[in-house]
Amino acid sequence: MNEILIPMGIVGLIGAILGLVLAVASQVFYVMEDHRLARVAELLPGYNCGACGYPGCSGLAEALVNKEAKSVKLCKPSNQEQRNAIVDYLGNTAGPGGDTIQVVG
């Protein structure tokens, strides 16, 4: 009976140690995600045409939120109402760092 309990205990101990290491690593390497990405992608038309020069609407949304793109006018199929909604949203909604983004509609 002891010949099975000792290996089971060793495997259980190794599992507990590795679980603890993973728990600590998940806290140390935690990356705050910017919640504005999803909302800006929703406000875009959703054609994923790439006419803006970015890989689809999610690519343009990421560029706008990361301040790589300065204008919503890059999105050719969007109308002025959609552009204004994005400009208002980014100008009034703070990100994880507490900053807002000023873009041109």
Buried (B, 14 or more C-beta within 10 A) or exposed (E): EEEEEEEEEEEEEEEEEEEEEEEEEEEEEEEEEBEBBEBBBEBBEEEBEEEBEBEBBBBBBBBBBEEEBEEBBBBEEBEEEBBBBBBEBBEEEEBEEEEEBEBEB
